């Protein structure tokens, strides 16, 4: 089994990824802004339907079930310069099989109405923090020949009116992934481009757009998570470099 760090772990896609990896018996390091929400998620994952499952092999000698480790790291991604100090007391594993960057934020506005602070927040959370965290975790990723997954957005492929700051941060995230893939041949790097997904962030986006939110209109976080985990589970002779998941 492997060890995976997930940012934005308490968000819709992050939680769905954590649940799938937990079911497979992997160790998890959950990162997010709220310590209370992280603790609640960790407690939920340790029991009930999200408990790790055993693979049954009729010819095998029975062994005791393995209890996967679940730890949490509170991280404020609006302050990329403070990430290193936040990681120091957390005891990040010496080997990481994967890092899933699932954190993100969005606020819609026209370019004429988007002030510098909003640009800085978008870039800090969606791009700079992902770059800084990846940099700090490279030794652990290299040790395991690990996998880095960036949860991007279809806004990282095409910018629309009022999405300039968010789209710019996601275009930058795509460039980060492409450069990392070229620079670190021992690592696998995947970018996932979800379309509109039924998350709390999408609920806020619909409110900003002045439209009602209907969960069934969007892709489920669990669907995006299954695509993402499938990329993680691709055999070592190949890598899923880019994949787009749109609601049907």
C-alpha positions in Angstrom: 0.0 0.0 0.0 1.1 3.6 -0.6 1.0 7.0 1.2 -0.8 9.9 -0.4 -1.1 13.5 0.6 -4.3 15.3 -0.5 -4.8 19.1 -0.3 -8.3 20.4 -0.2 -9.1 17.2 1.5 -12.4 18.5 3.0 -13.7 19.7 -0.3 -15.9 17.7 -2.6 -13.3 16.2 -4.9 -10.7 15.9 -2.2 -12.9 14.0 0.1 -14.1 11.7 -2.6 -10.4 10.9 -3.5 -9.6 10.3 0.1 -12.5 7.9 0.5 -11.4 5.8 -2.5 -7.8 5.7 -1.4 -8.8 4.8 2.1 -11.0 1.9 0.8 -7.9 0.6 -1.0 -6.0 0.6 2.3 -3.6 3.4 1.6 -2.1 5.7 4.2 -3.4 9.3 4.0 -2.1 12.7 4.9 -5.1 15.1 4.7 -4.4 18.8 4.3 -6.9 21.6 4.5 -7.5 25.0 6.1 -9.8 24.0 9.0 -8.4 21.7 11.7 -11.9 20.9 12.9 -13.1 19.8 9.5 -9.9 17.8 8.9 -10.4 16.0 12.2 -14.0 15.2 11.3 -13.0 13.8 8.0 -10.2 11.7 9.5 -12.7 10.3 12.1 -15.2 9.5 9.3 -12.5 7.7 7.2 -11.3 5.6 10.1 -14.6 3.8 10.5 -17.9 2.7 8.8 -18.2 2.4 5.1 -14.8 4.1 4.5 -12.8 1.5 6.4 -10.1 -0.3 4.4 -11.2 -3.5 2.8 -9.3 -6.8 2.6 -8.8 -8.6 -0.7 -9.8 -12.2 -0.2 -7.6 -14.8 -1.8 -9.0 -18.3 -1.0 -5.5 -19.9 -1.3 -3.7 -17.4 0.9 -2.8 -17.7 4.5 -5.1 -15.4 6.5 -3.3 -12.3 7.9 -4.6 -9.7 10.3 -6.2 -6.6 8.6 -3.9 -3.7 8.2 -5.0 -0.4 9.8 -4.1 2.4 7.4 -2.6 5.6 8.9 -4.6 8.8 8.6 -2.9 12.1 9.6 -3.9 15.7 9.1 -2.0 18.9 8.4 -3.7 22.3 8.6 -2.5 24.5 5.7 -3.5 28.0 4.8 -2.8 28.1 1.1 -3.4 31.9 0.9 0.0 32.2 2.5 2.4 30.1 0.4 5.5 31.4 2.3 4.2 29.8 5.5 3.8 26.3 4.0 7.3 25.1 4.9 6.8 26.2 8.6 3.4 24.4 8.7 4.9 21.2 7.4 7.8 21.2 9.8 5.9 20.0 12.9 3.7 17.7 11.0 6.2 14.9 10.3 5.6 14.4 6.6 6.6 10.8 5.5 10.0 10.3 4.0 8.3 8.6 1.1 5.2 9.7 -0.7 3.6 7.6 -3.4 1.4 10.5 -4.5 0.3 14.1 -3.9 -3.1 15.2 -5.1 -3.6 19.0 -5.3 -7.3 19.3 -5.0 -7.5 22.7 -3.2 -8.9 25.7 -5.0 -10.9 28.9 -4.8 -12.9 31.0 -7.2 -14.5 34.4 -7.3 -16.1 35.6 -10.5 -15.7 39.2 -11.7 -15.0 41.2 -14.8 -11.4 42.2 -15.3 -12.5 45.8 -14.8 -13.8 44.9 -11.3 -11.0 42.5 -10.2 -8.6 44.2 -7.8 -5.0 43.2 -7.1 -5.9 41.4 -3.8 -8.3 39.1 -5.7 -5.7 38.3 -8.3 -3.1 37.5 -5.6 -5.6 35.3 -3.7 -6.4 33.2 -6.8 -2.8 32.8 -7.8 -1.7 32.1 -4.2 -4.2 29.3 -3.5 -4.6 27.8 -7.0 -1.0 28.0 -8.3 1.8 29.3 -6.0 0.9 27.1 -3.1 0.7 24.0 -5.3 4.2 24.9 -6.7 5.7 25.5 -3.2 4.2 22.4 -1.7 5.4 20.3 -4.6 8.9 21.7 -4.2 9.0 20.9 -0.5 7.7 17.4 -1.1 10.0 16.5 -4.0 12.5 14.5 -1.9 9.7 12.3 -0.6 8.2 11.9 -4.0 11.5 11.1 -5.6 12.2 8.5 -2.9 9.0 6.6 -4.0 9.1 7.5 -7.7 5.7 9.0 -6.9 2.8 10.6 -8.7 1.7 14.2 -8.7 -1.9 15.0 -9.6 -3.1 18.5 -10.2 -6.9 19.0 -10.1 -7.2 21.7 -12.7 -10.5 22.8 -14.4 -11.9 23.1 -17.9 -11.3 26.9 -17.1 -7.6 25.9 -17.5 -8.3 25.1 -21.1 -10.5 28.0 -22.0 -11.2 31.3 -20.3 -14.7 32.8 -20.3 -16.0 36.2 -19.3 -15.7 36.9 -15.5 -13.4 33.9 -15.0 -10.1 35.8 -15.8 -8.4 35.4 -12.4 -9.5 31.8 -11.8 -8.7 30.8 -15.4 -5.3 32.5 -15.3 -4.4 30.6 -12.1 -5.5 27.3 -13.8 -3.6 28.0 -17.0 -0.6 28.5 -14.8 -1.2 25.2 -13.0 -1.2 23.5 -16.4 2.2 25.0 -17.1 3.5 23.9 -13.7 2.4 20.3 -14.4 4.0 20.3 -17.9 7.3 21.7 -16.6 7.4 19.3 -13.6 6.8 16.3 -15.9 9.7 17.4 -18.1 12.1 18.1 -15.2 11.4 15.1 -13.0 11.5 11.9 -15.2 11.2 9.6 -12.2 7.8 11.0 -11.3 4.5 10.7 -13.0 2.5 13.9 -13.4 -1.2 14.0 -14.2 -3.5 17.0 -14.8 -7.3 16.3 -14.4 -9.6 18.9 -15.9 -13.0 18.6 -14.3 -16.0 20.4 -15.8 -18.7 21.7 -13.5 -18.9 19.4 -10.5 -21.5 19.1 -7.7 -19.4 20.7 -4.9 -19.9 23.6 -2.5 -17.6 25.7 -4.6 -20.0 25.1 -7.6 -22.9 26.1 -5.4 -21.1 29.4 -4.6 -20.3 29.9 -8.3 -24.0 29.4 -9.3 -24.9 32.0 -6.7 -22.4 34.5 -8.1 -23.8 33.8 -11.6 -27.3 34.4 -10.3 -28.5 30.9 -11.2 -30.1 28.2 -9.0 -27.9 25.2 -8.0 -29.2 21.7 -8.9 -26.8 18.9 -8.0 -28.0 16.6 -10.8 -26.9 19.1 -13.4 -23.2 18.5 -12.7 -20.8 15.6 -12.5 -20.5 14.0 -9.1 -17.3 14.4 -7.1 -17.1 10.6 -6.8 -17.1 10.3 -10.6 -14.1 12.7 -10.9 -12.4 10.9 -8.1 -12.7 7.6 -9.8 -11.1 9.0 -12.9 -8.3 10.5 -10.8 -7.6 7.3 -8.8 -7.7 5.3 -12.1 -4.8 7.5 -13.3 -2.9 6.8 -10.0 -3.4 3.1 -10.5 -2.2 3.0 -14.1 0.7 0.5 -14.4 4.2 1.9 -14.4 4.7 1.4 -18.2 2.4 4.4 -18.9 1.1 7.7 -17.5 -2.2 9.5 -17.9 -0.8 12.9 -18.5 -4.0 14.9 -19.1 -7.7 13.9 -18.7 -10.9 15.9 -19.0 -14.1 14.9 -17.1 -17.2 16.8 -18.1 -20.8 16.4 -17.0 -22.9 14.5 -19.5 
